[in-house]
């Protein structure tokens, strides 16, 4: 028969082992999250635009807020319908396409401007390759 101290230490060791298994499973679950679909990536890009209240979105030489820019993207996406099959279709033919031929720009707080295509591709990389902890949370 085991003494009480042996039972306690055995229970503590069992608990520690189980805790380690749960932690490892959590880490694997976070890293094994299935990749986002193209539709999910498109929605994530639009949410990213809307969240960037620090930026101005330049369309036809007029600065627009993040909310306005996101709403324009939603309208253009709805109008494009099922012609948009991939996130690249969205960026190339919806989010950056203009009737005037003049590109859209994104202006950072320091005054730096980049094309909307460059901005969206940079954000897409972040969406496709988030840190493991964010990957498990963002869906």
N, CA and C atoms as an extended XYZ file, in Angstrom:
417
Properties=species:S:1:pos:R:3:atomname:S:1:resname:S:1:resid:I:1 pbc="F F F"
N         0.832       -1.166        0.000 N   UNK     1
C         0.000        0.000        0.000 CA  UNK     1
C         0.889        1.246        0.000 C   UNK     1
N         0.491        2.247       -0.827 N   UNK     2
C         1.269        3.471       -0.929 CA  UNK     2
C         0.909        4.430        0.191 C   UNK     2
N         1.897        5.157        0.648 N   UNK     3
C         1.625        6.157        1.676 CA  UNK     3
C         0.904        7.337        1.027 C   UNK     3
N         0.350        8.201        1.847 N   UNK     4
C        -0.380        9.362        1.357 CA  UNK     4
C         0.521       10.279        0.547 C   UNK     4
N         1.775       10.444        0.977 N   UNK     5
C         2.689       11.324        0.243 CA  UNK     5
C         3.013       10.755       -1.132 C   UNK     5
N         3.141        9.424       -1.244 N   UNK     6
C         3.387        8.806       -2.548 CA  UNK     6
C         2.181        8.984       -3.471 C   UNK     6
N         0.971        8.842       -2.905 N   UNK     7
C        -0.243        9.029       -3.700 CA  UNK     7
C        -0.333       10.467       -4.195 C   UNK     7
N        -0.030       11.421       -3.318 N   UNK     8
C        -0.087       12.833       -3.691 CA  UNK     8
C         0.909       13.153       -4.787 C   UNK     8
N         2.128       12.646       -4.646 N   UNK     9
C         3.130       12.943       -5.672 CA  UNK     9
C         2.782       12.259       -6.986 C   UNK     9
N         2.183       11.071       -6.915 N   UNK    10
C         1.780       10.379       -8.139 CA  UNK    10
C         0.635       11.141       -8.818 C   UNK    10
N        -0.311       11.637       -8.026 N   UNK    11
C        -1.412       12.429       -8.584 CA  UNK    11
C        -0.887       13.732       -9.186 C   UNK    11
N         0.064       14.357       -8.513 N   UNK    12
C         0.648       15.596       -9.028 CA  UNK    12
C         1.362       15.342      -10.350 C   UNK    12
N         2.092       14.238      -10.430 N   UNK    13
C         2.797       13.900      -11.672 CA  UNK    13
C         1.806       13.609      -12.791 C   UNK    13
N         0.741       12.903      -12.482 N   UNK    14
C        -0.293       12.608      -13.480 CA  UNK    14
C        -0.952       13.897      -13.956 C   UNK    14
N        -1.268       14.783      -13.017 N   UNK    15
C        -1.874       16.064      -13.366 CA  UNK    15
C        -0.946       16.874      -14.260 C   UNK    15
N         0.333       16.929      -13.913 N   UNK    16
C         1.308       17.681      -14.709 CA  UNK    16
C         1.409       17.107      -16.122 C   UNK    16
N         1.400       15.788      -16.232 N   UNK    17
C         1.477       15.147      -17.551 CA  UNK    17
C         0.239       15.469      -18.381 C   UNK    17
N        -0.932       15.408      -17.769 N   UNK    18
C        -2.166       15.735      -18.487 CA  UNK    18
C        -2.193       17.199      -18.905 C   UNK    18
N        -1.748       18.067      -18.027 N   UNK    19
C        -1.687       19.487      -18.345 CA  UNK    19
C        -0.772       19.725      -19.540 C   UNK    19
N         0.372       19.065      -19.554 N   UNK    20
C         1.308       19.197      -20.675 CA  UNK    20
C         0.670       18.731      -21.980 C   UNK    20
N        -0.075       17.644      -21.932 N   UNK    21
C        -0.760       17.140      -23.133 CA  UNK    21
C        -1.760       18.174      -23.642 C   UNK    21
N        -2.543       18.762      -22.742 N   UNK    22
C        -3.526       19.757      -23.164 CA  UNK    22
C        -2.858       20.994      -23.764 C   UNK    22
N        -1.757       21.426      -23.188 N   UNK    23
C        -1.032       22.580      -23.718 CA  UNK    23
C        -0.515       22.269      -25.115 C   UNK    23
N         0.097       21.113      -25.287 N   UNK    24
C         0.622       20.721      -26.601 CA  UNK    24
C        -0.513       20.617      -27.614 C   UNK    24
N        -1.642       20.034      -27.221 N   UNK    25
C        -2.782       19.938      -28.131 CA  UNK    25
C        -3.275       21.320      -28.535 C   UNK    25
N        -3.295       22.247      -27.600 N   UNK    26
C        -3.714       23.612      -27.908 CA  UNK    26
C        -2.791       24.279      -28.898 C   UNK    26
N        -1.503       24.092      -28.738 N   UNK    27
C        -0.523       24.661      -29.670 CA  UNK    27
C        -0.713       24.052      -31.050 C   UNK    27
N        -0.859       22.728      -31.123 N   UNK    28
C        -1.061       22.080      -32.417 CA  UNK    28
C        -2.368       22.522      -33.056 C   UNK    28
N        -3.407       22.659      -32.267 N   UNK    29
C        -4.691       23.092      -32.817 CA  UNK    29
C        -4.569       24.478      -33.424 C   UNK    29
N        -3.814       25.356      -32.772 N   UNK    30
C        -3.626       26.705      -33.296 CA  UNK    30
C        -2.832       26.698      -34.587 C   UNK    30
N        -1.857       25.818      -34.694 N   UNK    31
C        -1.027       25.801      -35.896 CA  UNK    31
C        -1.635       24.972      -37.008 C   UNK    31
N        -2.611       24.133      -36.700 N   UNK    32
C        -3.215       23.278      -37.710 CA  UNK    32
C        -4.564       23.800      -38.186 C   UNK    32
N        -4.882       25.049      -37.877 N   UNK    33
C        -6.127       25.631      -38.337 CA  UNK    33
C        -6.138       25.605      -39.860 C   UNK    33
N        -7.219       25.149      -40.465 N   UNK    34
C        -7.245       25.081      -41.924 CA  UNK    34
C        -7.089       26.469      -42.539 C   UNK    34
N        -6.508       26.528      -43.723 N   UNK    35
C        -6.329       27.831      -44.368 CA  UNK    35
C        -7.680       28.471      -44.690 C   UNK    35
N        -7.678       29.786      -44.751 N   UNK    36
C        -8.900       30.512      -45.081 CA  UNK    36
C        -9.258       30.286      -46.543 C   UNK    36
N       -10.534       30.273      -46.832 N   UNK    37
C       -10.992       30.211      -48.223 CA  UNK    37
C       -10.766       31.583      -48.854 C   UNK    37
N       -10.866       31.655      -50.171 N   UNK    38
C       -10.717       32.946      -50.840 CA  UNK    38
C       -11.792       33.926      -50.380 C   UNK    38
N       -13.021       33.453      -50.214 N   UNK    39
C       -14.101       34.329      -49.745 CA  UNK    39
C       -13.787       34.879      -48.350 C   UNK    39
N       -13.230       34.045      -47.479 N   UNK    40
C       -12.855       34.502      -46.132 CA  UNK    40
C       -11.712       35.511      -46.200 C   UNK    40
N       -10.770       35.299      -47.103 N   UNK    41
C        -9.661       36.247      -47.265 CA  UNK    41
C       -10.175       37.594      -47.763 C   UNK    41
N       -11.110       37.564      -48.702 N   UNK    42
C       -11.687       38.807      -49.223 CA  UNK    42
C       -12.382       39.565      -48.098 C   UNK    42
N       -13.188       38.875      -47.312 N   UNK    43
C       -13.877       39.530      -46.199 CA  UNK    43
C       -12.876       40.056      -45.168 C   UNK    43
N       -11.805       39.314      -44.940 N   UNK    44
C       -10.764       39.766      -44.008 CA  UNK    44
C       -10.084       41.028      -44.533 C   UNK    44
N        -9.850       41.101      -45.836 N   UNK    45
C        -9.258       42.312      -46.416 CA  UNK    45
C       -10.184       43.510      -46.226 C   UNK    45
N       -11.458       43.319      -46.480 N   UNK    46
C       -12.412       44.419      -46.311 CA  UNK    46
C       -12.469       44.852      -44.846 C   UNK    46
N       -12.478       43.899      -43.930 N   UNK    47
C       -12.464       44.242      -42.489 CA  UNK    47
C       -11.175       44.977      -42.117 C   UNK    47
N       -10.065       44.575      -42.730 N   UNK    48
C        -8.787       45.243      -42.468 CA  UNK    48
C        -8.847       46.692      -42.917 C   UNK    48
N        -9.372       46.927      -44.117 N   UNK    49
C        -9.522       48.299      -44.614 CA  UNK    49
C       -10.376       49.097      -43.638 C   UNK    49
N       -11.507       48.543      -43.249 N   UNK    50
C       -12.429       49.252      -42.359 CA  UNK    50
C       -11.806       49.557      -40.998 C   UNK    50
N       -10.944       48.691      -40.534 N   UNK    51
C       -10.318       48.865      -39.218 CA  UNK    51
C        -9.191       49.895      -39.224 C   UNK    51
N        -8.658       50.203      -40.395 N   UNK    52
C        -7.498       51.107      -40.469 CA  UNK    52
C        -7.937       52.565      -40.479 C   UNK    52
N        -8.461       53.004      -39.373 N   UNK    53
C        -8.962       54.367      -39.246 CA  UNK    53
C        -7.848       55.413      -39.303 C   UNK    53
N        -6.606       54.953      -39.180 N   UNK    54
C        -5.461       55.854      -39.248 CA  UNK    54
C        -5.081       56.195      -40.688 C   UNK    54
N        -5.692       55.525      -41.655 N   UNK    55
C        -5.333       55.714      -43.061 CA  UNK    55
C        -6.409       56.484      -43.807 C   UNK    55
N        -5.975       57.095      -44.911 N   UNK    56
C        -6.918       57.706      -45.845 CA  UNK    56
C        -6.851       56.901      -47.132 C   UNK    56
N        -7.993       56.718      -47.744 N   UNK    57
C        -8.082       55.958      -48.981 CA  UNK    57
C        -8.430       56.945      -50.088 C   UNK    57
N        -7.513       57.090      -51.033 N   UNK    58
C        -7.619       58.122      -52.062 CA  UNK    58
C        -8.247       57.533      -53.319 C   UNK    58
N        -9.377       58.115      -53.697 N   UNK    59
C       -10.098       57.678      -54.891 CA  UNK    59
C       -10.452       58.924      -55.687 C   UNK    59
N        -9.957       58.975      -56.929 N   UNK    60
C       -10.183       60.130      -57.798 CA  UNK    60
C        -9.756       61.430      -57.114 C   UNK    60
N        -8.581       61.393      -56.497 N   UNK    61
C        -7.965       62.538      -55.816 CA  UNK    61
C        -8.741       63.034      -54.593 C   UNK    61
N        -9.676       62.252      -54.105 N   UNK    62
C       -10.450       62.616      -52.919 CA  UNK    62
C       -10.154       61.597      -51.826 C   UNK    62
N        -9.843       62.105      -50.623 N   UNK    63
C        -9.551       61.227      -49.491 CA  UNK    63
C       -10.856       60.739      -48.870 C   UNK    63
N       -10.897       59.441      -48.597 N   UNK    64
C       -12.065       58.817      -47.978 CA  UNK    64
C       -11.633       58.114      -46.694 C   UNK    64
N       -12.575       57.974      -45.779 N   UNK    65
C       -12.302       57.280      -44.518 CA  UNK    65
C       -12.235       55.777      -44.757 C   UNK    65
N       -11.754       55.088      -43.750 N   UNK    66
C       -11.676       53.625      -43.809 CA  UNK    66
C       -13.071       53.026      -43.989 C   UNK    66
N       -14.036       53.554      -43.284 N   UNK    67
C       -15.411       53.042      -43.397 CA  UNK    67
C       -15.953       53.246      -44.813 C   UNK    67
N       -15.737       54.434      -45.369 N   UNK    68
C       -16.205       54.701      -46.734 CA  UNK    68
C       -15.534       53.762      -47.734 C   UNK    68
N       -14.230       53.582      -47.576 N   UNK    69
C       -13.495       52.700      -48.493 CA  UNK    69
C       -14.005       51.267      -48.400 C   UNK    69
N       -14.244       50.788      -47.189 N   UNK    70
C       -14.754       49.424      -47.013 CA  UNK    70
C       -16.138       49.282      -47.634 C   UNK    70
N       -16.974       50.296      -47.482 N   UNK    71
C       -18.310       50.241      -48.083 CA  UNK    71
C       -18.241       50.212      -49.605 C   UNK    71
N       -17.327       50.979      -50.185 N   UNK    72
C       -17.141       50.947      -51.643 CA  UNK    72
C       -16.709       49.552      -52.077 C   UNK    72
N       -15.788       48.949      -51.328 N   UNK    73
C       -15.340       47.591      -51.668 CA  UNK    73
C       -16.496       46.597      -51.597 C   UNK    73
N       -17.327       46.721      -50.591 N   UNK    74
C       -18.481       45.813      -50.461 CA  UNK    74
C       -19.448       45.972      -51.641 C   UNK    74
N       -19.698       47.218      -52.026 N   UNK    75
C       -20.603       47.482      -53.150 CA  UNK    75
C       -20.017       46.929      -54.444 C   UNK    75
N       -18.733       47.190      -54.671 N   UNK    76
C       -18.092       46.703      -55.891 CA  UNK    76
C       -18.061       45.176      -55.925 C   UNK    76
N       -17.822       44.550      -54.775 N   UNK    77
C       -17.806       43.089      -54.705 CA  UNK    77
C       -19.198       42.528      -55.013 C   UNK    77
N       -20.228       43.141      -54.447 N   UNK    78
C       -21.596       42.680      -54.713 CA  UNK    78
C       -21.933       42.834      -56.190 C   UNK    78
N       -21.516       43.924      -56.780 N   UNK    79
C       -21.778       44.165      -58.199 CA  UNK    79
C       -21.039       43.148      -59.068 C   UNK    79
N       -19.821       42.792      -58.681 N   UNK    80
C       -19.028       41.827      -59.457 CA  UNK    80
C       -19.615       40.423      -59.371 C   UNK    80
N       -20.273       40.126      -58.265 N   UNK    81
C       -20.931       38.830      -58.110 CA  UNK    81
C       -19.988       37.657      -58.249 C   UNK    81
N       -20.446       36.637      -58.965 N   UNK    82
C       -19.658       35.404      -59.066 CA  UNK    82
C       -18.519       35.487      -60.078 C   UNK    82
N       -18.277       36.673      -60.624 N   UNK    83
C       -17.084       36.850      -61.474 CA  UNK    83
C       -15.817       36.851      -60.621 C   UNK    83
N       -15.985       37.090      -59.319 N   UNK    84
C       -14.850       37.070      -58.395 CA  UNK    84
C       -14.769       35.676      -57.790 C   UNK    84
N       -13.772       34.933      -58.220 N   UNK    85
C       -13.611       33.554      -57.744 CA  UNK    85
C       -12.465       33.423      -56.741 C   UNK    85
N       -11.495       34.327      -56.832 N   UNK    86
C       -10.320       34.242      -55.964 CA  UNK    86
C       -10.034       35.595      -55.334 C   UNK    86
N        -9.189       35.580      -54.327 N   UNK    87
C        -8.780       36.834      -53.696 CA  UNK    87
C        -7.982       37.682      -54.688 C   UNK    87
N        -7.252       37.036      -55.595 N   UNK    88
C        -6.527       37.791      -56.626 CA  UNK    88
C        -7.500       38.482      -57.573 C   UNK    88
N        -8.593       37.800      -57.938 N   UNK    89
C        -9.634       38.443      -58.751 CA  UNK    89
C       -10.147       39.689      -58.042 C   UNK    89
N       -10.385       39.553      -56.747 N   UNK    90
C       -10.897       40.680      -55.968 CA  UNK    90
C        -9.926       41.855      -56.001 C   UNK    90
N        -8.659       41.592      -55.736 N   UNK    91
C        -7.677       42.678      -55.710 CA  UNK    91
C        -7.504       43.280      -57.098 C   UNK    91
N        -7.333       42.421      -58.107 N   UNK    92
C        -7.011       42.903      -59.454 CA  UNK    92
C        -8.186       43.522      -60.195 C   UNK    92
N        -9.393       43.004      -59.981 N   UNK    93
C       -10.521       43.418      -60.812 CA  UNK    93
C       -11.639       44.135      -60.066 C   UNK    93
N       -11.554       44.175      -58.752 N   UNK    94
C       -12.595       44.847      -57.973 CA  UNK    94
C       -11.984       45.965      -57.129 C   UNK    94
N       -11.101       45.610      -56.227 N   UNK    95
C       -10.585       46.569      -55.248 CA  UNK    95
C        -9.695       47.644      -55.854 C   UNK    95
N        -9.034       47.350      -56.958 N   UNK    96
C        -8.100       48.327      -57.532 CA  UNK    96
C        -8.525       48.810      -58.911 C   UNK    96
N        -9.602       48.276      -59.443 N   UNK    97
C       -10.050       48.649      -60.787 CA  UNK    97
C       -10.780       49.986      -60.752 C   UNK    97
N       -10.427       50.847      -61.688 N   UNK    98
C       -11.078       52.148      -61.784 CA  UNK    98
C       -11.523       52.382      -63.219 C   UNK    98
N       -12.600       53.109      -63.384 N   UNK    99
C       -13.046       53.461      -64.729 CA  UNK    99
C       -12.132       54.507      -65.341 C   UNK    99
N       -11.539       55.339      -64.508 N   UNK   100
C       -10.669       56.408      -65.007 CA  UNK   100
C        -9.293       55.895      -65.411 C   UNK   100
N        -8.944       54.694      -64.955 N   UNK   101
C        -7.607       54.169      -65.220 CA  UNK   101
C        -6.578       54.669      -64.217 C   UNK   101
N        -6.987       55.579      -63.354 N   UNK   102
C        -6.095       56.134      -62.338 CA  UNK   102
C        -6.161       55.247      -61.095 C   UNK   102
N        -5.012       54.788      -60.588 N   UNK   103
C        -5.042       53.868      -59.442 CA  UNK   103
C        -5.543       54.548      -58.166 C   UNK   103
N        -6.084       53.709      -57.293 N   UNK   104
C        -6.434       54.158      -55.951 CA  UNK   104
C        -5.163       54.133      -55.115 C   UNK   104
N        -5.115       55.014      -54.116 N   UNK   105
C        -3.957       55.069      -53.228 CA  UNK   105
C        -4.404       54.967      -51.777 C   UNK   105
N        -3.445       54.587      -50.945 N   UNK   106
C        -3.641       54.566      -49.498 CA  UNK   106
C        -2.600       55.508      -48.917 C   UNK   106
N        -3.061       56.453      -48.092 N   UNK   107
C        -2.159       57.432      -47.475 CA  UNK   107
C        -2.008       57.115      -45.994 C   UNK   107
N        -0.748       56.930      -45.594 N   UNK   108
C        -0.420       56.657      -44.192 CA  UNK   108
C        -0.350       57.971      -43.416 C   UNK   108
N        -0.401       57.913      -42.087 N   UNK   109
C        -0.364       59.134      -41.276 CA  UNK   109
C         0.856       60.022      -41.543 C   UNK   109
N         1.983       59.415      -41.940 N   UNK   110
C         3.181       60.218      -42.208 CA  UNK   110
C         3.172       60.840      -43.602 C   UNK   110
N         2.086       60.639      -44.365 N   UNK   111
C         1.967       61.208      -45.700 CA  UNK   111
C         2.401       60.282      -46.823 C   UNK   111
N         3.035       59.181      -46.487 N   UNK   112
C         3.449       58.206      -47.494 CA  UNK   112
C         2.219       57.638      -48.184 C   UNK   112
N         2.303       57.501      -49.506 N   UNK   113
C         1.210       56.901      -50.265 CA  UNK   113
C         1.707       55.670      -51.003 C   UNK   113
N         0.878       54.641      -51.024 N   UNK   114
C         1.139       53.432      -51.811 CA  UNK   114
C        -0.132       53.136      -52.592 C   UNK   114
N         0.009       52.392      -53.677 N   UNK   115
C        -1.195       52.017      -54.411 CA  UNK   115
C        -2.038       51.088      -53.547 C   UNK   115
N        -3.317       51.096      -53.806 N   UNK   116
C        -4.191       50.206      -53.037 CA  UNK   116
C        -3.830       48.750      -53.296 C   UNK   116
N        -3.360       48.446      -54.510 N   UNK   117
C        -2.946       47.067      -54.813 CA  UNK   117
C        -1.789       46.651      -53.915 C   UNK   117
N        -0.805       47.530      -53.769 N   UNK   118
C         0.343       47.228      -52.908 CA  UNK   118
C        -0.110       47.042      -51.456 C   UNK   118
N        -0.959       47.932      -50.984 N   UNK   119
C        -1.473       47.846      -49.618 CA  UNK   119
C        -2.224       46.535      -49.402 C   UNK   119
N        -3.129       46.199      -50.317 N   UNK   120
C        -3.942       44.991      -50.160 CA  UNK   120
C        -3.100       43.724      -50.229 C   UNK   120
N        -2.108       43.695      -51.096 N   UNK   121
C        -1.237       42.509      -51.182 CA  UNK   121
C        -0.426       42.349      -49.893 C   UNK   121
N         0.021       43.460      -49.326 N   UNK   122
C         0.758       43.411      -48.062 CA  UNK   122
C        -0.155       42.886      -46.946 C   UNK   122
N        -1.376       43.381      -46.897 N   UNK   123
C        -2.322       42.922      -45.875 CA  UNK   123
C        -2.704       41.463      -46.097 C   UNK   123
N        -2.810       41.047      -47.353 N   UNK   124
C        -3.132       39.652      -47.654 CA  UNK   124
C        -2.051       38.725      -47.109 C   UNK   124
N        -0.797       39.130      -47.229 N   UNK   125
C         0.293       38.313      -46.665 CA  UNK   125
C         0.109       38.147      -45.164 C   UNK   125
N        -0.273       39.222      -44.484 N   UNK   126
C        -0.500       39.142      -43.031 CA  UNK   126
C        -1.678       38.224      -42.703 C   UNK   126
N        -2.701       38.293      -43.526 N   UNK   127
C        -3.885       37.452      -43.306 CA  UNK   127
C        -3.548       35.984      -43.535 C   UNK   127
N        -2.767       35.714      -44.573 N   UNK   128
C        -2.429       34.330      -44.913 CA  UNK   128
C        -1.392       33.717      -43.980 C   UNK   128
N        -0.591       34.552      -43.331 N   UNK   129
C         0.476       34.049      -42.458 CA  UNK   129
C         0.463       34.757      -41.106 C   UNK   129
N        -0.640       34.629      -40.355 N   UNK   130
C        -0.700       35.292      -39.046 CA  UNK   130
C         0.115       34.529      -38.015 C   UNK   130
N         0.463       35.192      -36.912 N   UNK   131
C         1.072       34.455      -35.803 CA  UNK   131
C         0.111       33.358      -35.359 C   UNK   131
N         0.633       32.268      -34.841 N   UNK   132
C        -0.180       31.093      -34.475 CA  UNK   132
C        -1.321       31.445      -33.526 C   UNK   132
N        -1.080       32.304      -32.554 N   UNK   133
C        -2.121       32.638      -31.577 CA  UNK   133
C        -3.297       33.337      -32.246 C   UNK   133
N        -3.035       34.250      -33.183 N   UNK   134
C        -4.111       34.954      -33.865 CA  UNK   134
C        -4.863       34.028      -34.804 C   UNK   134
N        -4.160       33.089      -35.400 N   UNK   135
C        -4.783       32.168      -36.347 CA  UNK   135
C        -5.904       31.381      -35.677 C   UNK   135
N        -5.696       30.998      -34.423 N   UNK   136
C        -6.702       30.211      -33.707 CA  UNK   136
C        -7.917       31.065      -33.353 C   UNK   136
N        -7.715       32.371      -33.192 N   UNK   137
C        -8.786       33.257      -32.756 CA  UNK   137
C        -9.557       33.835      -33.940 C   UNK   137
N        -8.858       34.280      -34.986 N   UNK   138
C        -9.474       34.974      -36.113 CA  UNK   138
C       -10.200       34.007      -37.028 C   UNK   138
N       -11.465       34.123      -37.124 N   UNK   139
C       -12.276       33.319      -38.063 CA  UNK   139
C       -13.538       34.049      -38.332 C   UNK   139
